[in-house]
Amino acid sequence: MTTHESEIRALLARRAEAQQTKDIDRLMSFYADDAVYYDAVPSLRFTGTDEIRRNFLRWFDGYAGPISLETHDVTLAAGGDTAFAHMLHLDSGEREGGLQASIWVRESVCLRRTGGRWSITHEHVSIPVDPTTMTVWLPTGKDQPFSFGAAR
């Protein structure tokens, strides 16, 4: 593992800690001012740290307590001053209203190093959808096979 890869893995781990504890200021410190964020919820995109901050606060407010965020299958490539990673997350916890729920999400992250510091410039979060029914597919495990139309 290269030094860049170690630095980025550490950044991603610290970011997950900030998400789990709902520490918005710490979380936002990992994002470039001009970052673009694509989420699984409207709007189509969030541009800049003000919009991204509001989106994270919306996510935090959906939980009655801390967020459990397990990261799986991180794949990372870094070269020069750019890097990208993709991974799976199991997002769970008690939602407002008492619902205890878990959901698998996919994530891709692009990073840039400026002045020796890595920051997230683009992030894309998605949830799998069954295209035959246009419903969210909620697998119970990260390796659960999908069968088209199985949710019918």
QUITA-V632286 format. One record per backbone hydrogen bond with DSSP energy under -1.0 kcal/mol. NH is the residue of the N-H (numbers start at 1). CO is the residue of the C=O. If there is no record, write none. Layout:
nh={NH | NH}
co={CO | CO}
This chain:
nh={6 | 7 | 8 | 9 | 10 | 11 | 12 | 13 | 14 | 15 | 16 | 17 | 18 | 19 | 20 | 21 | 23 | 24 | 27 | 28 | 29 | 30 | 31 | 32 | 35 | 36 | 37 | 38 | 46 | 48 | 49 | 52 | 53 | 54 | 55 | 56 | 57 | 58 | 59 | 60 | 61 | 62 | 63 | 64 | 67 | 68 | 70 | 72 | 75 | 77 | 79 | 82 | 83 | 84 | 85 | 86 | 87 | 88 | 89 | 90 | 91 | 92 | 93 | 95 | 96 | 98 | 101 | 103 | 105 | 106 | 107 | 108 | 109 | 110 | 111 | 112 | 113 | 114 | 117 | 119 | 120 | 121 | 122 | 123 | 124 | 125 | 126 | 130 | 133 | 134 | 137 | 144 | 150 | 152}
co={2 | 3 | 4 | 5 | 6 | 7 | 8 | 9 | 10 | 11 | 12 | 13 | 14 | 15 | 16 | 17 | 18 | 22 | 23 | 24 | 25 | 27 | 28 | 120 | 32 | 121 | 46 | 123 | 37 | 35 | 33 | 48 | 49 | 50 | 51 | 52 | 53 | 54 | 55 | 56 | 57 | 59 | 60 | 94 | 20 | 92 | 90 | 88 | 86 | 84 | 82 | 79 | 111 | 77 | 109 | 75 | 107 | 72 | 105 | 70 | 103 | 68 | 101 | 99 | 62 | 95 | 93 | 91 | 89 | 126 | 87 | 124 | 85 | 122 | 83 | 119 | 81 | 117 | 114 | 112 | 30 | 110 | 110 | 36 | 108 | 38 | 106 | 135 | 130 | 130 | 128 | 141 | 147 | 149}
